[in-house]
């Protein structure tokens, strides 16, 4: 049986120790800031990003992983006789899938499969980790594609933002548009579902928004087990750690991962964002 390489993109923000442990290949999204271009998570890390964001007069923009990046990685892995499975950021939120498909066309006759996760952050990360763990145990390309498609139907992301300004400005607001223009100083609660960002509701305070996140996660889990949980946060580490501890205890999570969001996701979600990704029943 041929070796299998698992590829994802930097929006998954899987902690580095797990990336190394399961030999996951992470392709960087692109951050454009004025005249400079950065590879997400390589040239610019979250701590540097938020410090710069707080003082910069120019706001960053983002772009998907380039076809050339995928081409170079595919070429290397094909030469090393790998089958390839790329599990990537939602096609409705990014052109990353299109870049991967374009790159794949340069390698006719090779075993390269591309899966749209329909999500991002550690919801994407859990799909990738589940598949990478199976690959490490000897699962075939087809088995891993089937597993990825099953896992992606059992993950979710729920998060609270300080403001919808960043999502609105970046054009990623989706169904959360309905929350624009409602009472000021309220905290929007959102989720990624069906590949899009959708609004759930607004609550009055930060503490209530964190409590409500746990309630929504419970609704989405709907009694399934086992439960995997991970944080996502944009410069809100303390709130994220508290949220993860509360939810992990409540749901008896078998895996709890502390993770940030990449600068590319932080550009759209904005500072102060905090939330949870989950996988249930897998």
C-alpha positions in Angstrom: 0.0 0.0 0.0 1.3 3.5 -0.9 2.1 6.0 1.7 -0.6 8.7 2.2 0.2 12.4 2.8 -2.4 14.6 4.5 -2.5 18.3 3.6 -4.5 21.2 5.1 -4.2 24.9 5.2 -3.2 27.4 7.9 -6.7 28.3 8.9 -7.0 25.0 10.7 -4.4 26.2 13.1 -3.6 22.7 14.5 -1.0 23.1 17.2 2.5 22.5 16.0 3.1 19.4 18.2 0.2 17.6 16.6 1.2 18.7 13.1 4.6 17.1 13.7 3.2 14.0 15.4 0.9 13.1 12.5 3.1 14.4 9.7 0.5 16.9 8.5 1.5 19.3 5.7 0.2 22.8 6.2 -0.1 25.2 3.3 -0.1 28.9 4.2 -2.9 31.4 3.4 -1.7 34.8 2.4 -1.9 38.1 4.4 -1.4 41.3 2.5 -0.6 44.4 4.6 0.2 47.5 2.7 3.2 46.8 0.4 4.1 43.6 2.3 2.9 40.0 1.8 3.1 37.4 4.6 2.6 33.7 4.6 0.1 33.0 7.4 1.6 31.4 10.5 5.1 31.5 8.9 6.1 35.1 8.3 3.6 36.5 10.8 2.3 34.8 14.0 -0.8 35.8 16.0 1.0 37.7 18.8 2.8 39.9 16.2 -0.3 40.3 14.1 -2.5 41.6 16.9 0.1 44.0 18.2 0.6 45.4 14.7 -3.2 45.5 14.1 -3.7 47.7 17.2 -1.4 50.4 15.9 -1.6 50.2 12.1 -3.4 52.8 10.1 -3.6 50.4 7.1 -5.9 47.3 7.6 -4.7 44.0 6.2 -6.4 41.9 3.5 -6.2 38.2 2.7 -5.7 35.9 -0.2 -6.0 32.1 -0.5 -3.1 29.6 -0.7 -1.7 30.0 -4.2 -1.8 27.3 -6.9 2.0 27.5 -7.0 2.2 26.6 -3.3 0.1 23.5 -3.9 2.0 22.6 -7.1 5.3 22.6 -5.3 4.0 20.5 -2.5 2.2 18.1 -4.8 5.3 17.7 -6.9 7.5 16.9 -3.9 5.0 14.3 -2.5 4.3 12.7 -5.9 8.1 12.2 -6.4 8.2 10.6 -3.0 5.5 8.2 -4.2 2.7 9.4 -1.9 -1.0 9.4 -2.4 -2.3 12.8 -1.4 -5.4 13.9 0.5 -5.9 17.7 0.9 -8.6 18.7 3.4 -9.2 22.5 3.1 -11.0 25.7 4.2 -14.6 26.0 3.2 -15.0 26.7 -0.5 -17.7 29.3 0.3 -15.3 31.4 2.4 -12.1 31.1 0.4 -10.7 30.3 -3.0 -8.3 27.7 -1.5 -10.1 24.7 -3.0 -9.9 26.3 -6.4 -6.2 26.8 -6.1 -5.8 23.1 -5.1 -7.9 21.9 -8.0 -5.9 24.1 -10.4 -2.6 22.6 -9.1 -4.0 19.1 -9.3 -4.5 19.5 -13.0 -0.7 19.6 -13.4 -0.5 16.0 -12.2 -2.7 13.8 -14.4 -2.8 10.2 -13.4 -1.8 10.7 -9.8 -3.8 9.9 -6.7 -4.7 13.4 -5.4 -8.0 13.9 -3.6 -9.4 17.2 -2.4 -12.1 17.5 0.3 -14.0 20.7 1.1 -14.3 20.7 4.9 -17.1 23.3 4.7 -15.6 24.8 7.8 -12.4 26.4 9.3 -10.3 26.7 12.5 -10.2 23.6 14.6 -13.4 22.2 13.2 -11.3 21.8 10.1 -8.5 20.7 12.3 -10.5 17.8 13.8 -11.4 16.5 10.4 -7.7 16.6 9.5 -6.5 15.0 12.7 -9.1 12.2 12.5 -7.9 11.4 9.0 -4.2 11.8 9.7 -4.5 9.4 12.7 -6.2 6.9 10.4 -3.6 7.3 7.8 -0.8 6.7 10.3 -2.5 3.4 11.2 -2.5 2.3 7.6 -5.8 3.5 6.2 -6.0 3.8 2.4 -6.6 7.0 0.4 -10.3 5.9 -0.2 -10.8 5.0 3.4 -9.4 8.4 4.5 -11.6 10.3 2.0 -14.7 8.5 3.3 -13.6 9.2 6.9 -13.0 12.9 6.2 -16.4 13.2 4.6 -18.0 11.5 7.6 -16.1 13.7 10.1 -16.9 17.0 8.5 -20.6 16.3 9.0 -20.0 16.0 12.8 -18.0 19.1 13.5 -18.9 22.7 14.2 -17.6 26.2 15.2 -19.5 28.6 17.5 -17.9 31.9 18.4 -18.5 35.3 19.8 -17.1 38.5 18.3 -16.7 42.0 19.8 -18.0 43.5 16.5 -19.2 42.5 13.1 -17.1 45.2 11.5 -14.3 42.9 10.4 -16.5 40.2 8.9 -18.6 42.8 7.2 -15.6 44.6 5.8 -14.0 41.4 4.5 -17.2 40.2 2.8 -17.4 37.0 4.9 -20.5 38.0 7.0 -22.9 35.6 5.2 -26.0 35.0 7.2 -24.7 37.1 10.1 -25.8 40.1 8.0 -29.1 39.9 9.9 -27.4 40.9 13.1 -26.0 44.2 11.7 -27.7 47.3 12.8 -29.2 45.8 16.0 -28.6 47.2 19.5 -25.1 48.6 20.0 -22.7 47.1 22.5 -24.2 43.7 22.2 -22.1 40.6 21.5 -22.9 38.7 18.3 -22.8 34.9 18.5 -22.0 33.2 15.2 -21.3 29.8 13.8 -19.8 28.3 10.7 -22.4 26.0 9.2 -23.0 24.8 5.7 -19.7 26.3 4.7 -20.9 29.9 5.7 -20.8 32.2 8.6 -24.3 32.4 10.1 -25.7 34.6 12.9 -27.3 33.0 15.9 -28.1 35.9 18.2 -26.8 38.8 20.2 -26.3 38.9 24.0 -25.7 41.9 26.2 -22.3 41.2 27.9 -19.1 39.3 27.3 -19.7 36.9 30.2 -23.2 36.1 28.9 -21.8 35.5 25.4 -19.3 32.9 26.8 -22.0 31.2 28.8 -24.3 31.2 25.7 -21.5 29.6 23.6 -21.5 26.6 25.9 -25.3 26.3 25.7 -25.2 26.4 21.9 -22.4 23.8 21.8 -24.6 21.6 23.9 -27.5 22.0 21.5 -25.3 21.2 18.5 -23.7 18.2 20.1 -27.3 16.9 20.8 -26.2 14.0 23.1 -23.6 12.6 20.8 -20.3 11.2 22.1 -17.3 11.1 22.3 -16.6 14.8 22.3 -13.5 16.6 21.0 -13.2 20.3 21.8 -10.8 23.1 20.9 -10.7 26.8 21.4 -10.4 29.5 18.8 -9.4 33.0 20.0 -8.1 36.2 18.6 -6.0 37.8 21.3 -8.3 36.5 24.0 -6.3 33.7 25.6 -7.6 34.0 29.2 -11.3 33.8 28.1 -10.5 30.9 25.7 -8.8 28.9 28.5 -11.7 29.4 30.9 -14.2 28.5 28.1 -12.3 25.3 27.2 -12.1 24.2 30.9 -15.8 24.8 31.5 -16.9 23.0 28.3 -14.5 20.1 28.6 -15.7 19.4 32.1 -19.4 19.7 31.1 -19.2 17.5 28.1 -16.5 15.0 29.4 -14.4 15.8 26.4 -11.9 13.0 25.4 -9.7 15.6 23.7 -9.3 19.3 24.6 -7.0 21.5 22.5 -6.0 25.1 23.2 -5.6 26.8 19.8 -5.6 30.3 18.4 -6.9 31.5 15.1 -4.4 32.3 12.3 -3.8 35.9 11.4 -5.8 35.4 8.2 -8.9 34.3 10.2 -8.2 37.0 12.7 -8.3 39.6 9.9 -12.0 38.7 9.3 -13.1 37.8 12.8 -11.4 40.7 14.6 -9.6 41.0 18.0 -11.5 39.7 21.0 -13.1 36.8 19.1 -13.4 33.7 21.2 -15.2 30.4 20.6 -15.1 26.6 20.5 -14.8 24.1 17.8 -16.2 20.6 18.4 -16.4 17.1 16.9 -19.1 14.9 18.2 -19.7 11.1 17.8 -16.4 10.3 15.9 
